[in-house]
Amino acid sequence: TDISSEITRMKNVDDTMIQFTPRISKTASKELKEDIDPNILLRGTQLHRLLELVDFKKKDTSFIEDKADRKLIDDVLNLPLFEDINSYSIYKEYEYFDEINNTNGIIDLLLINEKNALIIDYKTTSFDDINYDNQLKTYRRNVSKIFKIDEENIKMYLLSITRCKIRKVE
C-alpha cells in the first residue's frame, strides 16, 4: 500500500477526530532512503503527531486511546528536559524562512523565555547521525536571529521518542 495515501485517525482532546497524512519527502537533515519500511515512517509520523497534540504544561495524555502510546508519551513528558517547562513559551512546529539557505525550516519544539531557548527535534529511534547536529545548528542560527537570543543561550536537543532518551547537541 502507498504510505502517502494512508490516513491515521486519533481522538483529539475536544473529542473531534483529526486526520493526518504522513509526510514523506526530503528533510532538512537528510534525504529519505527509498528502502525504508513504510510502516516505520508511519509509526514515526504517528508519534510525532501525538507530541504535536499534547499539552506539555498540563501533561494530559488522556486523549491518546492506545495505552502503549499513552505510556510512551507520558514517559517522554516526564523527562528531566521538561521539568521547568512552565517558565517557557511553547512553539510546536515552529516554521521560519532561512534566508541564507533559501529554505523553510520547521522546528518540532521550540521553548523560549526572556533569555534562553531550547530547540528539541524529535526522532523516532536513532539520533546519532551527524546531519541531525548540523540541522539543529541551522535552527539555532535562525532562532538567534529571529528572537534576538545569543547563540550561547540556545540549547539544542535530539529526542528519541521510542527510546525515551535525549542527546544534547554541542
Phi, psi and chi 1 to 4 in degrees:
 res  aa     phi    psi   chi1   chi2   chi3   chi4
   1 THR       -  146.1  120.1      -      -      -
   2 ASP   -79.0  117.8  179.3   64.5      -      -
   3 ILE   -62.5  -32.8 -170.1  164.9      -      -
   4 SER   -67.4  -16.9   61.6      -      -      -
   5 SER   -93.9   -9.4   66.2      -      -      -
   6 GLU   -77.5  138.9  -68.9 -173.5   35.3      -
   7 ILE  -123.1  132.9  -64.5  179.2      -      -
   8 THR  -105.9  137.9  -59.0      -      -      -
   9 ARG  -110.5  139.6  -62.1  178.8 -174.4  -87.2
  10 MET  -139.1  153.8  -71.7 -179.2  -80.3      -
  11 LYS   -82.9  126.1 -168.7  172.1 -178.8 -176.6
  12 ASN   -85.5  169.6 -162.1  -15.0      -      -
  13 VAL   -59.6  -35.9 -144.3      -      -      -
  14 ASP   -92.3   23.1   60.7    4.1      -      -
  15 ASP    67.0   15.9  -69.4  -30.3      -      -
  16 THR   -97.6  151.4   59.6      -      -      -
  17 MET   -86.8  134.7  -64.5  -55.1  -75.3      -
  18 ILE  -110.7  155.9   58.7  109.8      -      -
  19 GLN  -128.9  148.4  -63.2 -178.9  -14.7      -
  20 PHE  -149.3  153.4   70.0   95.0      -      -
  21 THR  -111.3  131.3  -56.0      -      -      -
  22 PRO   -57.5  140.5  -19.7   29.4      -      -
  23 ARG   -86.1  123.8  -68.3 -178.0 -127.1  158.2
  24 ILE  -128.4  109.3  -59.9 -179.5      -      -
  25 SER  -167.1 -178.4   61.8      -      -      -
  26 LYS   -68.2  133.0 -179.8  179.1  176.0 -172.2
  27 THR  -100.4  171.6   63.3      -      -      -
  28 ALA   -66.7  -25.1      -      -      -      -
  29 SER   -92.2  -39.3   55.9      -      -      -
  30 LYS  -169.6  164.4   60.9 -178.3  178.9  179.5
  31 GLU   -78.7  143.3  -67.7 -141.7   23.2      -
  32 LEU   -74.4  140.0  -65.9  175.8      -      -
  33 LYS   -81.4  143.0  -62.8  177.2 -175.7  170.4
  34 GLU   -69.0  -21.5  -59.9 -150.7    5.3      -
  35 ASP   -91.7   10.7   60.1  -15.6      -      -
  36 ILE   -73.3  136.5  -68.2  179.0      -      -
  37 ASP   -62.4  123.1 -178.6  -11.6      -      -
  38 PRO   -58.8  -28.4  -14.5   20.6      -      -
  39 ASN   -67.1  -33.7  -67.1  -40.1      -      -
  40 ILE   -66.7  -43.1  -67.0  172.1      -      -
  41 LEU   -63.2  -42.1  -69.0  175.1      -      -
  42 LEU   -63.3  -42.3 -179.5   59.1      -      -
  43 ARG   -61.8  -44.4  179.3   68.5  176.6  142.7
  44 GLY   -61.4  -40.9      -      -      -      -
  45 THR   -65.3  -39.6  -59.5      -      -      -
  46 GLN   -62.1  -47.9  -69.9  169.1  -30.1      -
  47 LEU   -65.5  -40.5  -66.5  171.8      -      -
  48 HIS   -59.8  -42.4 -169.0  -77.3      -      -
  49 ARG   -65.1  -39.0 -176.8   66.8  177.4  139.8
  50 LEU   -60.7  -39.7  -68.9  174.2      -      -
  51 LEU   -70.5  -26.0  -73.0  169.8      -      -
  52 GLU   -68.7  -35.8  -74.6  179.4   49.4      -
  53 LEU   -83.7  -28.0  -66.8  172.2      -      -
  54 VAL   -71.3  146.9   76.6      -      -      -
  55 ASP   -89.7  108.3 -177.3  -31.9      -      -
  56 PHE   -66.7  -26.3  -82.5   80.5      -      -
  57 LYS   -81.5  -41.4  -68.6 -173.6  177.3 -175.9
  58 LYS   -83.2  -23.0  -68.8 -179.5 -178.4  175.0
  59 LYS    55.5   37.3  -60.8 -173.9 -179.7 -168.9
  60 ASP   -93.2  114.5  177.1   14.6      -      -
  61 THR  -112.3   17.0   57.3      -      -      -
  62 SER   -62.8  -20.0   61.8      -      -      -
  63 PHE   -74.4  -13.6   69.5   95.5      -      -
  64 ILE   -83.9  113.2  -56.5  173.1      -      -
  65 GLU   -74.1  -37.8  -67.7  178.4  -16.1      -
  66 ASP   -74.9  120.8 -177.7   89.9      -      -
  67 LYS   -62.6  -38.8  -70.9  179.8 -176.6  176.6
  68 ALA   -66.0  -41.9      -      -      -      -
  69 ASP   -65.2  -40.9  -75.2   -8.0      -      -
  70 ARG   -60.5  -44.6 -173.9  179.5  -42.6  126.1
  71 LYS   -63.3  -41.9 -179.8  178.6  179.6  -18.3
  72 LEU   -61.0  -47.0 -174.5   59.7      -      -
  73 ILE   -68.1  -37.9  -60.3  -57.6      -      -
  74 ASP   -58.1  -44.6  -77.7  -22.6      -      -
  75 ASP   -62.1  -40.2  -70.1  -13.9      -      -
  76 VAL   -63.7  -45.7  166.5      -      -      -
  77 LEU   -63.7  -23.6  -66.7  174.6      -      -
  78 ASN   -93.2    7.9  -72.4  -48.4      -      -
  79 LEU   -65.0  147.5  -74.1  168.0      -      -
  80 PRO   -54.6  -27.6  -22.9   30.4      -      -
  81 LEU   -56.2  -30.4 -179.5   62.9      -      -
  82 PHE  -102.5   10.5  -59.5  118.5      -      -
  83 GLU   -62.1  -40.0  -77.2  177.5   -3.0      -
  84 ASP  -103.0   27.7 -168.8   31.0      -      -
  85 ILE   -65.2  -24.3 -160.4  157.4      -      -
  86 ASN   -66.1  -16.8  -71.8  -34.8      -      -
  87 SER   -88.4    3.7   66.0      -      -      -
  88 TYR  -117.7  151.7  -70.8   90.4      -      -
  89 SER   -84.3  140.4  -65.3      -      -      -
  90 ILE  -110.2  128.3  -61.7  173.2      -      -
  91 TYR  -122.5  117.7  -59.6   89.4      -      -
  92 LYS  -102.1  138.0  -62.1  175.6 -175.7  176.8
  93 GLU    53.3   47.6  -61.9  -60.3  -54.1      -
  94 TYR   -70.7  118.4 -177.8   81.6      -      -
  95 GLU  -106.3  141.1 -172.0  168.4    1.9      -
  96 TYR  -146.1  165.9   65.7   88.7      -      -
  97 PHE  -105.8  126.2 -179.3   73.6      -      -
  98 ASP   -93.8  106.1 -177.3  -25.5      -      -
  99 GLU   -67.7  -32.0  -65.6  174.0   -6.4      -
 100 ILE   -67.3  -45.9  -68.1  175.2      -      -
 101 ASN   -94.8   -3.7  -65.2  -44.1      -      -
 102 ASN    54.2   45.8 -161.3   31.6      -      -
 103 THR  -137.5  164.0   58.9      -      -      -
 104 ASN   -93.3  142.5  -72.3  -30.2      -      -
 105 GLY  -118.9  147.7      -      -      -      -
 106 ILE  -130.7  117.4  -59.1  174.2      -      -
 107 ILE   -93.8  125.5  -60.1  170.8      -      -
 108 ASP   -57.5  -50.5  -67.5  -26.9      -      -
 109 LEU  -143.9  124.3 -176.9   62.6      -      -
 110 LEU  -124.4  123.5  175.8   61.4      -      -
 111 LEU  -112.8  127.6  -53.0  176.1      -      -
 112 ILE  -130.1  135.7  -59.1  -81.3      -      -
 113 ASN  -129.4 -168.2   66.6   18.5      -      -
 114 GLU   -56.2  -37.5  -40.1   69.4   57.5      -
 115 LYS  -120.2  -15.3  -58.6  175.9 -173.9  173.6
 116 ASN  -131.7  163.6  -57.6  -62.8      -      -
 117 ALA  -143.3  149.1      -      -      -      -
 118 LEU  -122.8  129.6  -57.1  177.2      -      -
 119 ILE  -110.6  124.4  -62.7  170.3      -      -
 120 ILE  -123.7  125.3  -63.4  124.4      -      -
 121 ASP  -113.9  125.8 -166.8   53.3      -      -
 122 TYR   -82.8  138.1  -52.7  142.6      -      -
 123 LYS  -129.3  145.7  -58.3  -59.8  175.1 -163.8
 124 THR   -66.3  -50.7  -54.6      -      -      -
 125 THR  -130.6  -80.8   53.5      -      -      -
 126 SER   -79.8  143.3  176.2      -      -      -
 127 PHE  -134.4   28.5   50.9   38.4      -      -
 128 ASP   -91.8   -8.4  -63.0  -35.6      -      -
 129 ASP   -66.4  128.1 -169.7  -39.3      -      -
 130 ILE   -61.5  -26.9 -170.2   68.2      -      -
 131 ASN   -60.8  -31.0  -71.2  -49.8      -      -
 132 TYR   -65.0  -40.3  -63.1  149.0      -      -
 133 ASP   -61.9  -44.5  -65.7   35.5      -      -
 134 ASN   -63.8  -38.0  -64.7  -27.6      -      -
 135 GLN   -59.6  -46.5  173.4 -172.1    6.3      -
 136 LEU   -67.6  -32.7  -73.0  177.0      -      -
 137 LYS   -66.9  -35.0  -70.5  173.2 -175.8  173.8
 138 THR   -66.2  -42.9  -61.7      -      -      -
 139 TYR   -58.6  -45.1  -69.7  167.7      -      -
 140 ARG   -60.4  -44.8  178.3 -179.5   60.1 -165.7
 141 ARG   -58.0  -43.2  177.2  176.7   45.8   78.5
 142 ASN   -72.6  -40.2  -77.4  -79.9      -      -
 143 VAL   -62.0  -41.0  166.5      -      -      -
 144 SER   -58.6  -45.5  174.9      -      -      -
 145 LYS   -68.6  -45.1 -179.8  179.1  176.7 -176.0
 146 ILE   -70.1  -44.3  -66.4  164.6      -      -
 147 PHE   -99.2    1.3  -70.6   91.9      -      -
 148 LYS    56.6   47.9  -48.5  -78.3 -170.5  -99.3
 149 ILE  -116.2  130.8  -62.0  173.6      -      -
 150 ASP   -59.1  139.6  -68.6  -24.9      -      -
 151 GLU   -56.1  -32.7  -75.4 -167.4   21.6      -
 152 GLU   -69.0  -13.6   59.7  -92.2    9.1      -
 153 ASN   -99.3   12.8  -66.9  -29.9      -      -
 154 ILE  -115.1  117.2  -59.4  172.7      -      -
 155 LYS   -99.9  145.7  -65.3 -179.7  178.9  149.3
 156 MET  -124.7  135.8  -55.1  167.7  -68.6      -
 157 TYR  -137.4  143.6  -61.8   93.0      -      -
 158 LEU  -103.2  135.1  -68.1  164.2      -      -
 159 LEU  -119.5  115.4  167.7   59.7      -      -
 160 SER   -85.4  111.3  170.1      -      -      -
 161 ILE   -66.4  -50.4  -58.0  169.1      -      -
 162 THR   -72.1  -26.6   56.9      -      -      -
 163 ARG   -90.5  -11.7  -66.2  179.4 -176.7  167.5
 164 CYS    53.7   48.7 -159.6      -      -      -
 165 LYS  -132.5  153.2  -67.3 -171.0  179.0 -162.3
 166 ILE  -120.7  153.1   57.3  170.8      -      -
 167 ARG  -133.3  123.7  177.7  170.8   70.8   83.4
 168 LYS   -77.1  136.3 -173.8  173.5 -177.3 -179.3
 169 VAL  -100.4  127.3  175.2      -      -      -
 170 GLU   -95.8      -  -61.2  -64.9  -23.5      -
